[in-house]
């Protein structure tokens, strides 16, 4: 149940008027009183409902979008698809880039709840499970495990990983690096690594997992490798630029595959083989799942993983 102003007042042992004064920073109050109110708000996960007050109890018609980095063309195009589809349904979006920073994500979650968004779509993974479990609004995740009770929508990461590895096998790579996804939790993106590893194992090809959280790209590539399965297109492009500093040519002497296949990357780097995620279909599934949660909390299954394609 969503906490109300009266609940905060009762727990803090003060009047509703006092809570309102603390929230609006109005009038002279003791530090002790302010502290009690803030402690009660935190314990109840209460957020001041500024937008709802302004709209006199009407639905906010806002959906919050939290994504890790909008400089990645894939996330930018997915957010654009979400915004376009939600607008057609009469909703507006509040877009928050967590910048892969826990404090920023925490502040954005507070802002979204304060504005009483109808729901949240998140692909970020900075905060612990407990933080998301305390949120009362419907939440759906894209490709990230946030909590046991939050549905995850994803494309077929395992099939995508196999497609990238199949490309290496077809082009006779013998010593391949596989980039470990930056999210090492139990999120679906880890299936990309598993898909690639299975193909290399089946074909008796040497491979080495490379965790860029623990080592710098420039210290590894090109090295003795003749190919690399990158975790996304942006990492693939960085590796290609690193290879160009040597006497090898990326995509010919040194094989590289990407992942995501945004329209921008395919137009700017058409020589990059990559796994294409279906952006419009992902956006539709995320929105449908979010609205389904509103109607049947705790009883929503997001459906099977969406199919991916390989571009070369």
C-alpha positions in Angstrom: 0.0 0.0 0.0 1.3 3.5 -0.9 2.1 5.6 2.2 0.1 8.8 2.7 0.9 12.1 4.4 -1.2 11.0 7.4 1.0 7.8 7.7 4.1 9.9 7.9 2.6 12.2 10.5 1.5 9.3 12.7 4.9 7.6 12.6 6.8 10.8 13.2 4.4 11.8 16.0 3.6 15.2 14.5 0.7 16.8 12.7 -0.1 16.6 9.0 0.5 20.3 8.8 4.0 19.9 10.2 4.8 17.2 7.7 3.6 19.5 4.9 5.8 22.3 6.2 8.9 20.1 6.3 8.2 18.9 2.7 7.7 22.4 1.4 10.5 23.9 3.6 8.0 26.4 5.0 8.2 28.1 8.4 10.5 27.6 11.3 10.9 24.1 12.6 13.5 22.5 14.9 16.1 20.2 13.5 14.7 17.4 15.7 11.2 17.7 14.2 12.6 17.9 10.6 14.8 14.8 11.4 11.8 12.8 12.7 9.7 13.6 9.6 12.5 12.7 7.2 13.2 9.4 9.1 9.5 8.5 8.9 9.4 9.4 5.1 12.4 7.1 4.6 11.0 4.2 6.6 7.7 4.4 4.7 9.3 5.1 1.4 7.0 8.1 1.1 7.6 10.6 -1.7 5.9 14.0 -1.9 3.3 13.8 -4.7 3.9 17.2 -6.2 2.5 16.4 -9.7 -0.6 14.7 -8.3 -1.3 17.7 -6.1 -1.1 20.0 -9.1 -3.5 17.7 -11.1 -6.0 17.4 -8.2 -5.9 13.6 -8.0 -6.0 12.9 -11.7 -3.7 10.2 -13.3 -0.3 11.7 -14.0 -0.1 10.0 -17.5 3.7 9.9 -17.1 6.0 6.9 -17.4 9.5 6.9 -16.1 12.4 5.5 -18.2 15.7 4.8 -16.5 18.6 3.7 -18.8 22.3 3.5 -18.1 23.8 5.6 -20.9 21.9 7.4 -23.7 25.2 8.0 -25.6 24.8 4.4 -26.7 22.8 4.6 -29.9 20.9 1.4 -29.1 19.5 2.8 -25.8 18.8 6.1 -27.5 16.8 4.4 -30.2 15.0 2.2 -27.7 14.0 5.2 -25.6 12.8 7.0 -28.7 10.7 4.0 -29.7 9.2 3.9 -26.1 8.5 7.6 -26.1 6.8 7.4 -29.6 4.6 4.4 -28.7 3.6 5.8 -25.3 2.7 9.2 -26.8 0.3 7.4 -29.1 -1.4 5.9 -26.0 -1.7 9.3 -24.4 1.3 9.1 -22.1 4.4 11.3 -21.7 7.8 10.1 -20.5 10.3 11.3 -17.9 13.7 10.1 -19.2 16.5 9.5 -16.7 20.0 8.5 -17.6 21.6 6.8 -14.6 25.1 7.4 -16.0 26.1 4.1 -14.4 26.1 5.9 -11.1 24.3 4.5 -8.0 23.6 7.9 -6.4 22.2 9.3 -9.6 19.9 6.3 -10.1 18.7 6.6 -6.4 17.9 10.3 -6.9 16.0 9.7 -10.2 13.9 6.9 -8.6 13.0 9.4 -5.8 12.1 12.0 -8.4 9.9 9.6 -10.4 8.0 8.5 -7.3 7.6 12.1 -6.2 5.9 12.8 -9.5 3.7 9.7 -9.1 4.6 8.2 -12.5 2.2 5.5 -13.7 5.1 3.0 -14.0 8.8 2.7 -14.6 10.8 0.9 -17.4 14.4 0.4 -16.3 17.5 -1.1 -17.9 19.8 0.2 -15.3 21.5 -2.0 -12.7 23.4 0.2 -10.2 21.1 -0.2 -7.2 20.6 -3.3 -5.0 17.4 -5.4 -5.1 16.1 -3.9 -1.9 15.8 -0.4 -3.5 13.5 -1.6 -6.2 11.5 -3.8 -3.9 10.4 -0.7 -2.0 8.9 1.0 -5.0 5.1 0.9 -5.2 4.7 1.8 -8.9 4.6 -1.0 -11.5 8.1 -1.7 -12.9 9.3 -3.7 -15.9 13.0 -4.3 -16.6 14.7 -4.6 -20.0 17.5 -7.2 -20.0 18.3 -6.6 -16.3 17.5 -8.6 -13.1 16.2 -6.0 -10.6 14.1 -8.1 -8.2 12.3 -11.5 -8.1 8.9 -9.7 -8.6 9.9 -7.5 -11.5 9.3 -9.0 -15.0 12.1 -8.9 -17.4 11.7 -8.3 -21.2 14.6 -9.3 -23.4 15.5 -10.4 -26.8 17.1 -13.9 -27.3 20.6 -13.3 -25.8 21.6 -16.9 -26.0 20.8 -17.1 -29.7 22.6 -13.8 -30.3 25.7 -15.1 -28.6 25.6 -18.3 -30.8 25.2 -16.2 -34.0 28.2 -14.1 -33.2 30.3 -17.2 -32.4 29.0 -19.0 -35.6 30.4 -16.0 -37.6 33.8 -16.6 -36.0 33.7 -20.3 -36.8 32.6 -19.7 -40.4 35.5 -17.3 -40.9 38.0 -19.7 -39.4 39.0 -17.8 -36.3 41.2 -19.9 -34.1 41.9 -17.8 -31.0 39.0 -15.7 -29.9 38.3 -13.3 -27.1 34.8 -13.0 -25.7 34.0 -9.8 -23.8 32.2 -10.4 -20.5 29.1 -8.1 -20.2 29.5 -5.2 -17.7 26.6 -6.5 -15.7 27.8 -9.7 -14.0 24.6 -10.3 -12.0 22.0 -12.9 -13.0 20.7 -10.7 -15.8 19.8 -12.3 -19.2 22.7 -10.6 -21.0 25.0 -13.2 -19.5 23.3 -15.7 -21.9 25.2 -14.0 -24.7 28.5 -15.2 -23.2 27.0 -18.7 -22.7 25.8 -18.9 -26.3 29.2 -18.0 -27.7 31.1 -20.3 -25.3 28.9 -23.3 -26.3 29.6 -22.8 -30.0 33.3 -22.5 -29.4 33.3 -25.5 -27.2 31.3 -27.6 -29.8 33.8 -26.6 -32.5 37.0 -27.0 -30.4 38.0 -23.4 -30.8 40.2 -21.7 -28.2 38.6 -18.7 -26.5 39.3 -16.4 -23.6 36.7 -14.5 -21.6 37.9 -10.9 -21.1 36.3 -8.8 -18.4 36.8 -5.1 -19.2 35.8 -4.3 -15.6 39.2 -5.7 -14.6 41.4 -4.8 -17.5 41.8 -2.0 -20.1 40.9 -2.7 -23.7 44.2 -1.2 -24.9 46.1 -3.7 -22.8 44.4 -6.7 -24.4 43.8 -6.0 -28.1 44.7 -7.1 -30.6 47.3 -9.2 -28.8 47.5 -12.8 -30.1 43.8 -13.0 -30.9 42.4 -13.2 -34.4 38.9 -12.3 -33.4 36.7 -10.9 -30.6 33.0 -11.3 -29.8 32.2 -7.9 -28.3 29.4 -7.3 -25.7 27.9 -4.5 -27.7 28.5 -2.3 -30.8 30.2 0.5 -28.9 32.8 -1.9 -27.5 33.3 -3.4 -30.9 34.0 0.0 -32.4 36.5 0.8 -29.7 38.3 -2.5 -30.4 38.3 -1.8 -34.1 39.9 1.6 -33.4 42.5 -0.1 -31.2 43.3 -2.6 -33.9 43.8 0.2 -36.5 46.8 1.4 -34.4 48.6 -1.8 -35.4 49.5 -3.4 -38.7 46.3 -5.4 -38.7 43.0 -4.4 -40.4 39.8 -4.7 -38.4 37.0 -7.0 -39.9 39.5 -8.6 -42.3 42.8 -9.5 -40.5 41.1 -9.3 -37.1 37.5 -10.4 -36.9 35.1 -8.4 -34.7 31.4 -8.9 -34.0 29.1 -6.4 -32.2 25.8 -6.6 -30.5 22.6 -4.4 -30.6 22.6 -3.4 -34.3 21.1 0.1 -34.0 20.3 1.9 -37.2 23.0 4.5 -36.5 25.8 2.0 -36.0 24.8 0.1 -39.1 24.8 3.2 -41.2 28.0 4.6 -39.8 30.0 1.3 -39.5 28.4 -0.9 -42.1 31.4 -3.3 -42.1 30.7 -4.3 -38.5 28.9 -7.7 -38.3 26.5 -7.5 -35.4 23.5 -9.0 -33.7 20.4 -6.9 -34.3 17.9 -6.5 -31.5 14.3 -5.7 -32.6 13.9 -2.3 -31.0 10.3 -1.6 -31.9 9.2 -5.0 -30.8 11.1 -4.7 -27.5 9.4 -1.3 -26.9 6.0 -2.7 -27.5 6.6 -5.7 -25.2 7.9 -3.4 -22.4 4.9 -1.2 -22.6 2.4 -4.0 -22.9 4.0 -5.7 -19.9 4.0 -2.5 -17.8 0.3 -1.9 -18.4 -0.5 -5.6 -17.7 1.2 -5.2 -14.3 -1.1 -2.3 -13.5 -4.1 -4.5 -14.2 -2.8 -7.7 -12.5 0.0 -7.0 -10.0 2.1 -10.0 -9.3 0.5 -12.1 -12.1 2.4 -11.0 -15.2 4.7 -13.0 -17.4 6.5 -11.0 -20.1 6.5 -13.7 -22.7 9.3 -15.5 -24.5 12.5 -13.8 -25.6 12.1 -11.9 -28.8 14.0 -13.1 -31.9 17.3 -11.5 -33.0 19.0 -11.4 -36.4 22.6 -11.3 -37.5 23.9 -8.6 -39.8 27.0 -9.0 -41.9 
